[in-house]
Amino acid sequence: MLSSEEARKIFGTAEQIFSADVVSQTVKRMAIDITTLLSHQYPLVLSIMGGAVVFTGQLLPLLEFPLNFDYLHVSRYDNKTHGGKLNWTVLPRENVQNRVVLVLDDILDEGITLAAIRERVMNQGAAAFYSAVFADKDIGRSKPIRADFVGVVVPDRYVFGFGMDVRGAWRNLPAIYAVKE
């Protein structure tokens, strides 16, 4: 975990990638796209804690159709800057059997976590699986999964803000920043 001083230093030298206004407009566009595809499906929406909490909180009120909501907590990062072993902390309470499932996440980095979630949800009998990520990182190679809905594409840098953290800090920012290289 960062100290307050370390967190402020990172923020002070970071580069803004997307403004708060762009972030807000992106969420609105994504809500329209999701509504177009899923408004007649009565989906189960699963938010991945903790990164997707900000994205989820802004997206859900814009979805003007009935849905069920639950969450799961699975991570490869645990406040680190590089992914490790998949850690399933909380599984959804809602049964996914025969449900259309929409999973929300903050960022599609290497795609390992989201691909594992898709596999688990489909193995539990979901009728269909969709994913929406606020940010898709351009890592320059193929990923095991593609998101059905993507907000913005970010460069292959360590980004934070709007739910994404840098060693546990700055999830609360309304814009997206990249750590100074």
C-alpha positions, 0 to 999 in steps of 0.5 A: 500500500502506498503512503499518502505522500507516495500516492500524491507524488504519482498523481502529481507526475501522471499524464491525463489520458481521458478527461472526466467529461470524456469518461462521462460521455463514454459511459452514456454511449455504452449505456445506449449500446448495452440497452440496444442489445440487452433491454429485452433480455432481463439480464443478470448484471455482475460487477467485478469488485473492486475496480468496476464499482465506479463504472457500475455505479455510473452505468446502472442508473442509465440502463432503463430496463429490468435487470438483476444485480450481483457482484463477484470479487476475483483478482490477479493484482491485489494492489500490485502492479503486475498480475499473479494467480487468480484469487476468487474472493466472492462468488455471485449469490445469484444463480446464473443457470439459464440467465443472460449474464452481463459482466462489468469490469474496469479494464481488460488488461491481458484478459485472463481474469475475464476469460476465467469468469466467462468460463466459470459462468458458462460452466454454471449453465448461463444462457449467454455471456456478455462483458462490458469494460470501461477500458481496453488496454492495447497490449499489442498482442491477442487476448483470450477474450474480447469485451462485447462493449468497450468504453475507451482504449488505453495505451499499454501503460499503467493507468488509474482513475475511474475505478482503476487503482495504482497500488490501491490508490486513486480509484476515486478520480473521475478522469483516467491517468497514466503513470509517468514512464 
